[in-house]
């Protein structure tokens, strides 16, 4: 079982955000974000794009210990 990184796009409070999540699959990544931000609408989940994600890094959700506003 290997962990993969996914980019999750979401809409929260009228603004779009993207976060990077470490998860087994796309569904688990979406559920992790939804757990942290229950009112968010998940727009997309995709595997991280190494080149693009390095240029425009997203917030990491997997390491969060306490809920935070995105």
C-alpha positions as CSV (number, residue, x, y, z in Angstrom):
1,X,0.0,0.0,0.0
2,X,1.6,3.2,-1.1
3,X,0.4,6.7,-0.4
4,X,-0.2,9.1,-3.2
5,X,-0.6,12.8,-3.3
6,X,-3.8,14.3,-4.7
7,X,-4.8,17.9,-5.5
8,X,-8.3,18.6,-4.3
9,X,-10.1,21.7,-5.6
10,X,-12.9,23.1,-3.5
11,X,-15.2,26.0,-3.1
12,X,-15.6,27.5,0.3
13,X,-17.4,30.7,1.2
14,X,-17.6,31.8,-2.4
15,X,-13.9,31.4,-3.0
16,X,-12.0,28.6,-4.8
17,X,-9.1,26.8,-3.1
18,X,-6.8,23.9,-3.8
19,X,-5.1,21.7,-1.3
20,X,-2.7,18.8,-1.5
21,X,-3.6,15.6,0.4
22,X,-1.8,12.4,0.9
23,X,-4.3,9.5,0.5
24,X,-4.6,6.0,-0.9
25,X,-7.0,7.1,-3.6
26,X,-9.0,10.1,-4.9
27,X,-12.1,9.3,-2.8
28,X,-10.1,9.1,0.4
29,X,-8.5,12.5,-0.5
30,X,-11.9,14.1,-1.1
31,X,-13.2,12.7,2.2
32,X,-10.2,14.0,4.2
33,X,-10.8,17.5,2.8
34,X,-14.6,17.2,3.5
35,X,-13.8,16.2,7.1
36,X,-11.7,19.3,7.6
37,X,-14.1,21.6,5.8
38,X,-17.7,20.1,6.0
39,X,-19.3,23.1,4.2
40,X,-16.9,23.0,1.3
41,X,-18.0,21.9,-2.2
42,X,-15.5,19.5,-3.7
43,X,-14.9,20.5,-7.4
44,X,-12.2,18.1,-8.4
45,X,-9.6,15.6,-7.3
46,X,-6.6,14.6,-9.3
47,X,-3.2,13.2,-8.8
48,X,-0.6,15.9,-8.1
49,X,1.2,17.3,-11.1
50,X,4.8,17.4,-10.1
51,X,5.8,20.3,-12.3
52,X,2.7,22.4,-11.8
53,X,2.3,21.7,-8.1
54,X,5.9,22.7,-7.4
55,X,5.3,26.0,-9.2
56,X,2.1,26.7,-7.4
57,X,2.2,24.7,-4.1
58,X,-1.1,24.0,-2.4
59,X,-1.8,23.9,1.3
60,X,-1.2,20.4,2.8
61,X,-4.1,19.0,4.6
62,X,-2.8,15.6,5.6
63,X,-0.5,16.9,8.3
64,X,-3.1,19.1,10.0
65,X,-3.8,18.2,13.6
66,X,-6.5,20.8,14.3
67,X,-9.2,22.1,11.9
68,X,-8.2,25.4,10.2
69,X,-9.8,27.7,7.9
70,X,-8.6,27.4,4.3
